[in-house]
Amino acid sequence: MPGFNAEKDPDIFVMKTYENSYILLTPGPLSTSPTVREAMLRDWCTWDDDYNLGIVTPIREILVNIATKSADEYTTVLMQGSGTFSVEATLGSVIPQNGKVLVLVNGAYGKRMAKIASYLNISHAVLDSGETSWPDIEAVRKALANDPAITHVAMVHNETTTGMLNPVDVIGAEVKKSGKIFIVDAMSSFGGIPMDLADLGIDFLISSANKCIQGVPGFGFVIARRDKLARCQGQARSLSLDLYDQWNTMETGKGKWRFTSPTHTVRAFHQALQELKEEGGVRARNARYAQNHKILVKGMERLGFETLLPAEMQSPIITAFYSPTSPEYRFADFYAKLKTNGFVIYPGKVSVADTFRIGTIGHVFPNDFERLIEVMEHVHAKTCLCI
Ligand SMILES: *Cc1c(COP(=O)(O)O)cnc(C)c1O
């Protein structure tokens, strides 16, 4: 664009060039702020101090401080790839050859951890409580007592399949009592739900750039108990996903990544962390998400929709609704109509029922959900999706 100056003309820049034609109610990627997207518009050298000391190091420090009051005991590793790469890096690097992991499953992401263990030939046991139930604490206790080979326990915090918020506190206490290492996939909750890793007994927590911190996709991160990670040298089952080596390089190289880092994404993430702080931190963000969720559920219930989960299991992150039962209903049509009106939703992912999902995280606000309900009412009446 000749003669175009983003700094002089920010409105034209955002409105004409980069405005989204719809918002993403899909966690994630999710809707990001124009300023987060704008932060990507310059290039960075992957090994220069401007990048490593100016961007990467502060990110690592901020993440630990968001994660716990006991920041001295924890450290952060950033890892290229989507969130799953960081889950795989963690399972593949922290469980030794003679270790065994107990995986608690109640949805697709718990299942994925078990699948990663299979791929990597990691000895594992699975406790599946079904997609609409919390893990059975008695069964966990029994498994830990009866199988001394188990060294690690892994579970998902917010199971994005359904929006179920799992009781990591109760399970964490049990895992600590038995002296095992606790790995939590908090991909879709970290930054959006207040938690303290030390209080919860979490040794390794995994999340990614494009969820509640509201960055763009491209990397994940692991917040680890420093002493536990320090013991993982030489255990990795993959070179590029060696969590220990990545950490060691970042520590000794002061923010250096082993291989090409997603520089623009990392810069955007740094901006997203500033914006989390400006919003008032995790508590304030959680309050906004809770408000989004409340408006969504109240409005949808008024229109006759029903949530898959009871309120006490439900997170404010994503909500699964039963699909309309009318014979005219097709998810693809429903999706397309909402998209035309500026909203992109998620298909269902559970096997027990026909559902669709609506996310309430990202750069989205209560008035967006009020608008969504108005549109939904219209779409609902027009297509006779009477349920
Ligand atoms: C998003 C998500 C992941 C990672 O998914 P990617 O597509 O690899 O980013 C893992 N676990 C949970 C619970 C998630 O919500």
PDBQT file of the ligand as one rigid body, heavy atoms in Angstrom, charges set to zero:
ROOT
HETATM    1  C1  LIG A 401      -6.437 -26.389  22.730  1.00  0.00    +0.000 C 
HETATM    2  C2  LIG A 401      -6.147 -27.500  23.632  1.00  0.00    +0.000 A 
HETATM    3  C3  LIG A 401      -5.021 -28.337  23.452  1.00  0.00    +0.000 A 
HETATM    4  C4  LIG A 401      -4.024 -28.162  22.349  1.00  0.00    +0.000 C 
HETATM    5  O1  LIG A 401      -4.559 -28.152  21.102  1.00  0.00    +0.000 OA
HETATM    6  P1  LIG A 401      -3.686 -27.681  19.865  1.00  0.00    +0.000 P 
HETATM    7  O2  LIG A 401      -4.657 -27.791  18.735  1.00  0.00    +0.000 OA
HETATM    8  O3  LIG A 401      -2.537 -28.572  19.743  1.00  0.00    +0.000 OA
HETATM    9  O4  LIG A 401      -3.264 -26.274  20.155  1.00  0.00    +0.000 OA
HETATM   10  C5  LIG A 401      -4.767 -29.312  24.393  1.00  0.00    +0.000 A 
HETATM   11  N1  LIG A 401      -5.572 -29.480  25.447  1.00  0.00    +0.000 NA
HETATM   12  C6  LIG A 401      -6.658 -28.711  25.655  1.00  0.00    +0.000 A 
HETATM   13  C7  LIG A 401      -7.492 -28.949  26.882  1.00  0.00    +0.000 C 
HETATM   14  C8  LIG A 401      -6.991 -27.708  24.754  1.00  0.00    +0.000 A 
HETATM   15  O5  LIG A 401      -8.071 -26.944  24.977  1.00  0.00    +0.000 OA
ENDROOT
TORSDOF 0
